[in-house]
Amino acid sequence: MAPKLGALGVTFVAMRVIQFVAFVTIVGMTANFVNHINTSDRDPPGELVGTLVVATAGIVYVVITSILYWDEILPNLVSAGLDTLILIAAIVVAVLLGRPLSKTNCDALSFSSNSTVALGSGLNSTSGPAASSNTFATTDYSSYYQRRDHGLNHTEPLNKTLSYLNFIVTDKSTCYQLKAVWGLATAMAVTFAFSVLVCVGLWYRVRRETRTDGGVKEVDAEAAATKNVDASSDSGEDDGGYRFRLGQNYH
């Protein structure tokens, strides 16, 4: 049975549901990117790997804290501290993903993976890929070069780790999907900021109710003790009167 903690409890549950859905979406989209990059014999950018790690850890954390809350054994103050750590991680991810994305015009990209895009202002979204000194050419995943080593030809990647900047401008779909991941990471930062405050509020409420219940129990115990003393006194008085009457009758 869910604990009855009023509006704070409802807000906590709502935050956890939103966080779970967002984290699962981020993991699905990021894992798809990593899979496509790995199948092209390239290493994914560190930004994507970090995002995947943070989102996966976030899913595990959200599920565990939700179960503990439902069983009314969640340490709210500890949960507030852990939520703060996830908040910091979400902010870092949002900054790393969004810094180059904020300067990228996805509309200027074509749907193919061999396009160029200007990473800066002044690019018309209705025009095709512009040629300027501030453009980055997309590196195809399968770009290789020939190297001669000890008389043997080897085919190796030009750069084993794919640049995040180059991955952004792969095509229009990739650009928009990365912006969606960036938006979800930003939303996670906001929701965890709220959940930190909610956890602190839940801790204060449970602490106050515990103190109130303890005070009521002490008052009840004192009242019960007083009642027992009064009952004993009344019993003693009745017994004394009965003995006195017996004595009179005997004489």
Backbone as CSV, one residue per row, in Angstrom:
resi,resn,N_x,N_y,N_z,CA_x,CA_y,CA_z,C_x,C_y,C_z
1,MET,0.843,-1.196,0.000,0.000,0.000,0.000,0.876,1.243,0.000
2,ALA,0.557,2.214,-0.843,1.361,3.424,-0.948,1.232,4.268,0.314
3,PRO,2.339,4.888,0.751,2.259,5.746,1.933,1.405,6.976,1.669
4,LYS,0.698,7.425,2.701,-0.169,8.588,2.576,0.581,9.820,3.077
5,LEU,1.226,10.514,2.153,2.032,11.678,2.500,1.541,12.934,1.791
6,GLY,0.298,12.953,1.401,-0.298,14.157,0.844,0.256,14.563,-0.512
7,ALA,0.253,15.876,-0.756,0.693,16.419,-2.040,2.170,16.141,-2.287
8,LEU,2.985,16.128,-1.238,4.403,15.824,-1.409,4.600,14.407,-1.936
9,GLY,3.838,13.476,-1.401,3.938,12.101,-1.877,3.515,11.954,-3.327
10,VAL,2.428,12.618,-3.693,1.961,12.569,-5.089,2.997,13.190,-6.021
11,THR,3.595,14.301,-5.594,4.620,14.952,-6.410,5.835,14.058,-6.574
12,PHE,6.237,13.372,-5.505,7.385,12.461,-5.585,7.134,11.351,-6.597
13,VAL,5.950,10.745,-6.532,5.613,9.669,-7.471,5.596,10.197,-8.908
14,ALA,5.011,11.379,-9.117,4.947,11.960,-10.462,6.345,12.232,-11.010
15,MET,7.235,12.765,-10.169,8.609,13.031,-10.600,9.321,11.743,-10.996
16,ARG,9.122,10.700,-10.205,9.784,9.428,-10.504,9.267,8.818,-11.808
17,VAL,7.982,8.937,-12.067,7.427,8.414,-13.325,8.017,9.169,-14.514
18,ILE,8.058,10.490,-14.434,8.619,11.301,-15.520,10.093,10.964,-15.734
19,GLN,10.832,10.830,-14.635,12.256,10.524,-14.744,12.491,9.156,-15.371
20,PHE,11.680,8.185,-14.992,11.842,6.845,-15.551,11.598,6.848,-17.058
21,VAL,10.513,7.470,-17.486,10.190,7.509,-18.921,11.280,8.242,-19.707
22,ALA,11.744,9.369,-19.177,12.763,10.144,-19.876,14.080,9.379,-19.955
23,PHE,14.477,8.734,-18.871,15.728,7.983,-18.867,15.676,6.805,-19.840
24,VAL,14.553,6.108,-19.869,14.415,4.988,-20.802,14.509,5.491,-22.248
25,THR,13.889,6.633,-22.535,13.959,7.205,-23.883,15.395,7.586,-24.241
26,ILE,16.101,8.202,-23.301,17.493,8.585,-23.556,18.360,7.364,-23.805
27,VAL,18.170,6.319,-23.000,18.954,5.094,-23.178,18.686,4.477,-24.540
28,GLY,17.414,4.428,-24.944,17.080,3.834,-26.240,17.702,4.586,-27.401
29,MET,17.599,5.906,-27.388,18.140,6.703,-28.490,19.668,6.684,-28.500
30,THR,20.276,6.818,-27.326,21.734,6.840,-27.258,22.326,5.477,-27.603
31,ALA,21.714,4.410,-27.119,22.204,3.067,-27.446,22.107,2.805,-28.945
32,ASN,21.072,3.337,-29.593,20.953,3.178,-31.041,22.100,3.887,-31.763
33,PHE,22.449,5.091,-31.296,23.591,5.803,-31.886,24.877,5.005,-31.714
34,VAL,25.104,4.538,-30.498,26.339,3.795,-30.212,26.417,2.526,-31.049
35,ASN,25.288,1.848,-31.215,25.274,0.622,-32.010,25.638,0.900,-33.460
36,HIS,25.075,1.954,-34.046,25.385,2.279,-35.442,26.848,2.659,-35.604
37,ILE,27.391,3.370,-34.639,28.797,3.771,-34.734,29.711,2.555,-34.586
38,ASN,29.384,1.666,-33.654,30.219,0.478,-33.448,30.197,-0.462,-34.643
39,THR,29.035,-0.554,-35.310,28.961,-1.425,-36.495,29.772,-0.875,-37.654
40,SER,30.191,0.384,-37.575,31.030,0.976,-38.611,32.501,0.972,-38.209
41,ASP,32.824,0.139,-37.212,34.210,0.001,-36.747,34.772,1.310,-36.223
42,ARG,33.922,2.083,-35.578,34.374,3.321,-34.943,34.013,3.288,-33.468
43,ASP,34.702,4.064,-32.684,34.367,4.210,-31.273,33.442,5.412,-31.106
44,PRO,32.395,5.274,-30.293,31.462,6.392,-30.121,32.099,7.543,-29.357
45,PRO,31.597,8.745,-29.557,32.119,9.895,-28.802,31.906,9.732,-27.304
46,GLY,32.785,10.340,-26.531,32.668,10.250,-25.084,31.382,10.855,-24.565
47,GLU,30.865,11.869,-25.260,29.617,12.492,-24.828,28.456,11.503,-24.849
48,LEU,28.409,10.657,-25.875,27.322,9.679,-25.968,27.495,8.572,-24.930
49,VAL,28.735,8.127,-24.729,28.986,7.077,-23.743,28.631,7.572,-22.338
50,GLY,29.042,8.795,-22.019,28.713,9.353,-20.721,27.219,9.500,-20.510
51,THR,26.517,9.938,-21.554,25.062,10.064,-21.467,24.407,8.715,-21.215
52,LEU,24.886,7.683,-21.902,24.330,6.337,-21.734,24.569,5.816,-20.321
53,VAL,25.740,6.058,-19.784,26.061,5.592,-18.427,25.183,6.294,-17.390
54,VAL,25.071,7.612,-17.508,24.270,8.379,-16.546,22.799,7.962,-16.612
55,ALA,22.273,7.794,-17.821,20.863,7.421,-17.970,20.596,6.022,-17.433
56,THR,21.514,5.091,-17.671,21.334,3.727,-17.159,21.365,3.709,-15.640
57,ALA,22.327,4.415,-15.062,22.382,4.504,-13.602,21.134,5.193,-13.046
58,GLY,20.622,6.171,-13.779,19.418,6.862,-13.348,18.209,5.944,-13.314
59,ILE,18.092,5.058,-14.282,16.969,4.117,-14.299,17.011,3.216,-13.069
60,VAL,18.196,2.664,-12.786,18.331,1.781,-11.615,17.987,2.537,-10.334
61,TYR,18.471,3.756,-10.214,18.221,4.549,-9.009,16.740,4.874,-8.847
62,VAL,16.097,5.285,-9.923,14.678,5.640,-9.859,13.830,4.437,-9.468
63,VAL,14.129,3.274,-10.025,13.355,2.072,-9.708,13.534,1.683,-8.242
64,ILE,14.784,1.700,-7.754,15.039,1.294,-6.368,14.371,2.249,-5.378
65,THR,14.529,3.547,-5.597,13.932,4.510,-4.663,12.407,4.461,-4.710
66,SER,11.838,4.164,-5.860,10.382,4.045,-5.949,9.878,2.850,-5.140
67,ILE,10.603,1.724,-5.206,10.213,0.544,-4.426,10.326,0.822,-2.930
68,LEU,11.420,1.459,-2.532,11.606,1.771,-1.116,10.537,2.746,-0.618
69,TYR,10.168,3.698,-1.463,9.119,4.647,-1.073,7.786,3.931,-0.916
70,TRP,7.500,3.020,-1.817,6.221,2.310,-1.760,6.113,1.454,-0.513
71,ASP,7.259,0.916,-0.054,7.266,0.101,1.162,7.486,0.936,2.422
72,GLU,7.523,2.256,2.270,7.660,3.186,3.392,8.962,2.994,4.170
73,ILE,10.031,2.645,3.463,11.341,2.496,4.112,12.393,3.339,3.389
74,LEU,11.959,4.336,2.639,12.900,5.184,1.913,13.501,6.222,2.860
75,PRO,14.837,6.250,3.006,15.462,7.322,3.803,15.446,8.626,3.004
76,ASN,14.524,9.489,3.324,14.275,10.665,2.486,15.470,11.611,2.414
77,LEU,16.173,11.769,3.510,17.312,12.684,3.502,18.453,12.126,2.655
78,VAL,18.685,10.826,2.730,19.693,10.194,1.876,19.281,10.283,0.412
79,SER,17.995,10.076,0.149,17.491,10.180,-1.215,17.672,11.592,-1.773
80,ALA,17.510,12.598,-0.919,17.727,13.975,-1.361,19.176,14.192,-1.778
81,GLY,20.115,13.615,-1.021,21.529,13.731,-1.381,21.856,13.028,-2.677
82,LEU,21.305,11.828,-2.886,21.554,11.097,-4.129,20.891,11.781,-5.317
83,ASP,19.716,12.353,-5.096,19.062,13.117,-6.159,19.919,14.313,-6.571
84,THR,20.614,14.908,-5.603,21.499,16.027,-5.915,22.644,15.582,-6.823
85,LEU,23.191,14.384,-6.558,24.262,13.861,-7.410,23.760,13.602,-8.833
86,ILE,22.563,13.020,-8.950,21.988,12.789,-10.288,21.705,14.120,-10.976
87,LEU,21.276,15.111,-10.205,21.037,16.449,-10.756,22.321,17.022,-11.354
88,ILE,23.427,16.911,-10.628,24.702,17.420,-11.130,25.112,16.683,-12.401
89,ALA,24.948,15.348,-12.404,25.292,14.562,-13.587,24.427,14.962,-14.784
90,ALA,23.139,15.198,-14.554,22.247,15.604,-15.650,22.637,16.972,-16.201
91,ILE,23.052,17.877,-15.328,23.480,19.203,-15.793,24.741,19.082,-16.646
92,VAL,25.687,18.257,-16.207,26.925,18.064,-16.979,26.617,17.484,-18.355
93,VAL,25.743,16.472,-18.395,25.372,15.863,-19.673,24.692,16.874,-20.586
94,ALA,23.772,17.650,-20.026,23.065,18.647,-20.836,24.028,19.687,-21.404
95,VAL,25.014,20.087,-20.606,25.979,21.087,-21.088,26.859,20.506,-22.185
96,LEU,27.361,19.289,-21.980,28.248,18.670,-22.974,27.526,18.411,-24.285
97,LEU,26.276,17.956,-24.191,25.521,17.691,-25.420,25.076,18.973,-26.107
98,GLY,24.682,19.954,-25.314,24.048,21.134,-25.885,24.982,22.217,-26.357
99,ARG,26.212,22.238,-25.881,27.107,23.318,-26.261,27.328,23.388,-27.772
100,PRO,27.666,22.290,-28.449,27.769,22.383,-29.916,26.414,22.346,-30.617
101,LEU,25.432,21.665,-30.007,24.121,21.561,-30.647,23.419,22.900,-30.724
102,SER,23.661,23.766,-29.755,23.002,25.072,-29.745,23.423,25.936,-30.929
103,LYS,24.561,25.627,-31.534,25.058,26.399,-32.668,24.825,25.693,-34.004
104,THR,24.138,24.578,-33.961,23.923,23.778,-35.164,22.532,24.005,-35.724
105,ASN,22.463,24.281,-37.012,21.190,24.440,-37.710,20.854,23.126,-38.398
106,CYS,19.971,22.344,-37.788,19.633,21.036,-38.339,18.923,21.149,-39.686
107,ASP,18.179,22.224,-39.903,17.454,22.382,-41.170,18.393,22.523,-42.356
108,ALA,19.619,22.939,-42.116,20.572,23.112,-43.212,21.208,21.806,-43.643
109,LEU,20.946,20.729,-42.892,21.522,19.432,-43.226,20.633,18.687,-44.205
110,SER,21.252,17.867,-45.009,20.482,17.009,-45.910,20.168,15.703,-45.189
111,PHE,19.387,14.855,-45.843,19.029,13.587,-45.245,20.084,12.524,-45.468
112,SER,21.098,12.804,-46.263,22.184,11.852,-46.491,23.250,12.049,-45.430
113,SER,24.224,11.176,-45.386,25.271,11.239,-44.372,26.543,11.872,-44.902
114,ASN,26.493,12.587,-46.021,27.674,13.208,-46.588,27.455,14.690,-46.774
115,SER,26.875,15.336,-45.779,26.542,16.740,-45.887,27.502,17.580,-45.086
116,THR,27.413,18.889,-45.276,28.181,19.833,-44.482,27.221,20.812,-43.858
117,VAL,27.619,21.406,-42.767,26.754,22.350,-42.087,27.609,23.414,-41.431
118,ALA,27.080,24.613,-41.411,27.788,25.697,-40.744,27.433,25.704,-39.272
119,LEU,28.449,25.658,-38.429,28.229,25.705,-36.993,28.405,27.128,-36.516
120,GLY,27.454,27.931,-36.807,27.530,29.321,-36.408,26.320,30.061,-36.906
121,SER,26.263,31.327,-36.626,25.125,32.132,-37.024,25.276,32.559,-38.471
122,GLY,24.192,33.050,-39.012,24.221,33.563,-40.364,23.916,32.528,-41.415
123,LEU,23.549,31.309,-41.026,23.225,30.275,-41.997,21.732,30.257,-42.232
124,ASN,21.321,30.401,-43.447,19.904,30.429,-43.785,19.344,29.023,-43.704
125,SER,18.285,28.826,-42.935,17.722,27.491,-42.751,17.043,26.984,-43.999
126,THR,16.687,27.852,-44.940,15.990,27.401,-46.138,16.960,27.073,-47.250
127,SER,18.187,27.451,-47.092,19.161,27.184,-48.149,19.822,25.852,-47.911
128,GLY,20.565,25.410,-48.899,21.284,24.160,-48.788,22.505,24.350,-47.934
129,PRO,23.321,23.305,-47.789,24.534,23.394,-47.003,25.429,24.498,-47.536
130,ALA,25.804,25.375,-46.669,26.579,26.534,-47.080,28.056,26.235,-47.004
131,ALA,28.781,26.838,-47.888,30.232,26.689,-47.918,30.834,27.931,-47.302
132,SER,31.521,27.774,-46.194,32.156,28.892,-45.527,33.366,28.381,-44.774
133,SER,34.108,29.311,-44.197,35.291,28.924,-43.445,34.931,28.326,-42.106
134,ASN,33.657,28.376,-41.744,33.223,27.874,-40.450,32.400,26.604,-40.584
135,THR,32.643,25.820,-41.622,31.892,24.602,-41.856,32.719,23.393,-41.490
136,PHE,32.018,22.337,-41.106,32.658,21.065,-40.792,32.096,20.012,-41.739
137,ALA,32.955,19.322,-42.399,32.510,18.257,-43.293,32.259,17.000,-42.477
138,THR,31.166,16.330,-42.777,30.826,15.120,-42.067,31.777,14.000,-42.452
139,THR,32.284,13.318,-41.457,33.143,12.172,-41.698,32.277,10.934,-41.777
140,ASP,32.309,10.258,-42.906,31.531,9.044,-43.055,32.079,7.982,-42.108
141,TYR,31.191,7.168,-41.547,31.628,6.141,-40.602,32.631,5.178,-41.234
142,SER,32.502,4.955,-42.523,33.343,3.965,-43.191,34.560,4.588,-43.873
143,SER,34.935,5.807,-43.474,36.092,6.466,-44.072,37.368,5.790,-43.602
144,TYR,38.155,5.374,-44.536,39.390,4.666,-44.233,40.527,5.245,-45.064
145,TYR,41.703,4.925,-44.647,42.848,5.287,-45.447,43.809,4.108,-45.480
146,GLN,44.650,4.083,-46.506,45.599,3.009,-46.687,46.921,3.380,-46.021
147,ARG,47.487,2.461,-45.238,48.765,2.690,-44.596,49.669,1.516,-44.898
148,ARG,50.910,1.812,-45.274,51.877,0.772,-45.567,52.749,0.557,-44.338
149,ASP,52.793,-0.672,-43.868,53.576,-1.000,-42.686,54.316,-2.301,-42.931
150,HIS,55.629,-2.212,-42.943,56.488,-3.369,-43.200,56.140,-4.047,-44.522
151,GLY,55.840,-3.231,-45.486,55.577,-3.760,-46.807,54.191,-4.319,-46.994
152,LEU,53.290,-4.210,-45.990,51.931,-4.733,-46.090,50.945,-3.593,-46.051
153,ASN,49.879,-3.705,-46.831,48.823,-2.697,-46.835,47.791,-3.043,-45.766
154,HIS,47.467,-2.071,-44.942,46.456,-2.249,-43.901,45.392,-1.184,-44.087
155,THR,44.167,-1.575,-43.913,43.065,-0.624,-43.962,42.634,-0.320,-42.537
156,GLU,42.795,0.929,-42.113,42.488,1.311,-40.748,41.644,2.578,-40.747
157,PRO,40.892,2.805,-39.716,40.101,4.030,-39.642,41.004,5.255,-39.573
158,LEU,40.531,6.315,-40.185,41.273,7.558,-40.139,41.374,8.049,-38.706
159,ASN,40.320,7.927,-37.961,40.320,8.260,-36.537,39.383,7.289,-35.856
160,LYS,39.901,6.478,-34.966,39.103,5.407,-34.384,37.898,5.937,-33.630
161,THR,38.092,7.002,-32.849,36.988,7.601,-32.098,36.319,8.680,-32.936
162,LEU,35.035,8.538,-33.147,34.293,9.498,-33.948,34.115,10.802,-33.184
163,SER,34.375,11.903,-33.834,34.207,13.203,-33.195,32.722,13.491,-33.002
164,TYR,32.407,14.040,-31.829,31.011,14.394,-31.551,30.527,15.495,-32.487
165,LEU,31.396,16.438,-32.817,31.022,17.507,-33.744,30.691,16.935,-35.119
166,ASN,31.485,15.999,-35.569,31.209,15.380,-36.860,29.946,14.519,-36.818
167,PHE,29.710,13.882,-35.679,28.523,13.044,-35.576,27.250,13.880,-35.597
168,ILE,27.303,15.064,-35.011,26.133,15.941,-35.001,25.658,16.240,-36.413
169,VAL,26.601,16.482,-37.324,26.251,16.912,-38.681,26.193,15.733,-39.639
170,THR,25.996,14.523,-39.121,25.881,13.365,-40.000,24.725,13.534,-40.968
171,ASP,23.557,13.851,-40.431,22.386,14.132,-41.268,21.348,14.843,-40.408
172,LYS,20.249,15.206,-41.044,19.215,15.965,-40.350,18.560,15.152,-39.230
173,SER,18.298,13.881,-39.488,17.643,13.041,-38.494,18.507,12.901,-37.241
174,THR,19.789,12.636,-37.423,20.693,12.509,-36.283,20.747,13.789,-35.477
175,CYS,20.796,14.908,-36.146,20.861,16.200,-35.476,19.625,16.424,-34.607
176,TYR,18.453,16.162,-35.169,17.226,16.367,-34.398,17.104,15.382,-33.235
177,GLN,17.534,14.157,-33.443,17.482,13.175,-32.354,18.420,13.563,-31.219
178,LEU,19.594,14.068,-31.558,20.511,14.528,-30.524,19.942,15.725,-29.770
179,LYS,19.251,16.597,-30.478,18.621,17.725,-29.789,17.503,17.249,-28.871
180,ALA,16.826,16.165,-29.264,15.800,15.595,-28.390,16.432,15.030,-27.118
181,VAL,17.564,14.337,-27.266,18.274,13.817,-26.096,18.739,14.969,-25.211
182,TRP,19.220,16.025,-25.825,19.642,17.215,-25.071,18.471,17.799,-24.287
183,GLY,17.317,17.897,-24.928,16.138,18.417,-24.239,15.711,17.537,-23.075
184,LEU,15.776,16.225,-23.262,15.409,15.310,-22.177,16.397,15.414,-21.015
185,ALA,17.683,15.577,-21.331,18.679,15.732,-20.269,18.425,17.012,-19.475
186,THR,18.047,18.071,-20.173,17.708,19.325,-19.487,16.469,19.145,-18.609
187,ALA,15.483,18.425,-19.136,14.274,18.158,-18.354,14.591,17.334,-17.113
188,MET,15.529,16.403,-17.226,15.933,15.602,-16.076,16.564,16.472,-14.992
189,ALA,17.353,17.451,-15.412,17.947,18.365,-14.433,16.855,19.117,-13.668
190,VAL,15.820,19.534,-14.379,14.727,20.263,-13.735,13.944,19.362,-12.781
191,THR,13.605,18.156,-13.221,12.816,17.254,-12.375,13.587,16.814,-11.137
192,PHE,14.885,16.603,-11.266,15.659,16.199,-10.092,15.855,17.367,-9.136
193,ALA,15.873,18.586,-9.652,15.900,19.738,-8.754,14.618,19.776,-7.915
194,PHE,13.486,19.481,-8.544,12.222,19.417,-7.803,12.221,18.251,-6.819
195,SER,12.702,17.084,-7.244,12.654,15.910,-6.372,13.558,16.069,-5.151
196,VAL,14.648,16.834,-5.282,15.479,17.114,-4.112,14.666,17.869,-3.065
197,LEU,13.949,18.900,-3.502,13.120,19.675,-2.580,11.999,18.817,-1.990
198,VAL,11.413,17.954,-2.817,10.328,17.093,-2.347,10.843,16.115,-1.293
199,CYS,12.023,15.535,-1.525,12.582,14.592,-0.549,12.872,15.274,0.779
200,VAL,13.383,16.493,0.726,13.617,17.242,1.960,12.286,17.509,2.675
201,GLY,11.252,17.867,1.903,9.931,18.090,2.486,9.355,16.828,3.102
202,LEU,9.528,15.686,2.429,9.045,14.424,2.979,9.782,14.070,4.268
203,TRP,11.076,14.295,4.286,11.853,14.019,5.504,11.353,14.866,6.674
204,TYR,11.105,16.137,6.414,10.628,17.029,7.478,9.242,16.607,7.958
205,ARG,8.378,16.222,7.015,7.013,15.838,7.400,7.012,14.556,8.221
206,VAL,7.769,13.558,7.790,7.830,12.297,8.535,8.432,12.526,9.918
207,ARG,9.454,13.364,9.988,10.081,13.672,11.276,9.100,14.365,12.220
208,ARG,8.332,15.307,11.678,7.359,16.018,12.513,6.259,15.082,12.990
209,GLU,5.757,14.217,12.096,4.705,13.285,12.481,5.205,12.280,13.511
210,THR,6.473,11.888,13.379,7.038,10.954,14.357,7.100,11.594,15.739
211,ARG,7.533,12.860,15.762,7.578,13.569,17.053,6.182,13.732,17.639
212,THR,5.215,14.054,16.784,3.835,14.230,17.261,3.275,12.933,17.804
213,ASP,3.498,11.845,17.085,3.022,10.540,17.550,3.689,10.158,18.860
214,GLY,4.983,10.466,18.993,5.681,10.158,20.236,5.122,10.946,21.413
215,GLY,4.799,12.243,21.179,4.214,13.048,22.236,2.848,12.552,22.649
216,VAL,2.035,12.162,21.678,0.697,11.638,21.984,0.801,10.349,22.786
217,LYS,1.749,9.496,22.426,1.911,8.242,23.153,2.350,8.499,24.598
218,GLU,3.235,9.489,24.798,3.662,9.813,26.159,2.486,10.329,26.993
219,VAL,1.664,11.200,26.367,0.493,11.723,27.078,-0.468,10.590,27.424
220,ASP,-0.690,9.679,26.485,-1.581,8.546,26.750,-1.025,7.667,27.856
221,ALA,0.290,7.468,27.852,0.891,6.630,28.897,0.734,7.284,30.271
222,GLU,0.956,8.605,30.340,0.784,9.304,31.604,-0.670,9.253,32.081
223,ALA,-1.612,9.424,31.138,-3.024,9.356,31.505,-3.398,7.967,32.009
224,ALA,-2.859,6.935,31.356,-3.142,5.572,31.791,-2.562,5.302,33.165
225,ALA,-1.341,5.818,33.397,-0.727,5.621,34.714,-1.529,6.330,35.799
226,THR,-1.970,7.556,35.518,-2.783,8.301,36.482,-4.096,7.584,36.766
227,LYS,-4.677,7.047,35.729,-5.939,6.322,35.897,-5.752,5.088,36.767
228,ASN,-4.634,4.381,36.559,-4.360,3.191,37.378,-4.154,3.561,38.842
229,VAL,-3.453,4.698,39.073,-3.237,5.141,40.453,-4.562,5.500,41.114
230,ASP,-5.397,6.219,40.379,-6.705,6.585,40.921,-7.545,5.358,41.216
231,ALA,-7.474,4.388,40.300,-8.248,3.164,40.517,-7.759,2.421,41.750
232,SER,-6.432,2.412,41.931,-5.872,1.731,43.107,-6.286,2.438,44.390
233,SER,-6.294,3.774,44.346,-6.705,4.542,45.535,-8.156,4.283,45.875
234,ASP,-8.999,4.286,44.836,-10.414,4.022,45.073,-10.616,2.628,45.630
235,SER,-9.850,1.681,45.114,-9.972,0.302,45.591,-9.536,0.187,47.050
236,GLY,-8.472,0.925,47.377,-7.991,0.901,48.763,-9.003,1.514,49.720
237,GLU,-9.599,2.625,49.304,-10.601,3.270,50.144,-11.815,2.370,50.342
238,ASP,-12.252,1.731,49.258,-13.402,0.835,49.369,-13.093,-0.338,50.291
239,ASP,-11.887,-0.869,50.176,-11.507,-2.021,50.991,-11.414,-1.639,52.471
240,GLY,-10.894,-0.424,52.707,-10.799,0.048,54.101,-12.179,0.235,54.727
241,GLY,-13.081,0.818,53.963,-14.444,1.008,54.476,-15.139,-0.300,54.735
242,TYR,-14.901,-1.260,53.869,-15.523,-2.572,54.042,-15.014,-3.239,55.306
243,ARG,-13.711,-3.149,55.560,-13.141,-3.745,56.763,-13.668,-3.050,58.025
244,PHE,-13.836,-1.725,57.941,-14.348,-0.985,59.095,-15.766,-1.428,59.434
245,ARG,-16.582,-1.612,58.420,-17.961,-2.060,58.659,-18.013,-3.471,59.214
246,LEU,-17.077,-4.318,58.715,-17.009,-5.674,59.241,-16.651,-5.651,60.735
247,GLY,-15.754,-4.759,61.111,-15.346,-4.657,62.520,-16.475,-4.224,63.422
248,GLN,-17.250,-3.268,62.931,-18.377,-2.801,63.718,-19.415,-3.894,63.913
249,ASN,-19.697,-4.634,62.846,-20.659,-5.709,62.932,-20.195,-6.817,63.890
250,TYR,-18.888,-7.028,63.926,-18.341,-8.092,64.780,-18.501,-7.751,66.254
251,HIS,-18.260,-6.458,66.565,-18.390,-6.041,67.943,-19.876,-5.933,68.301
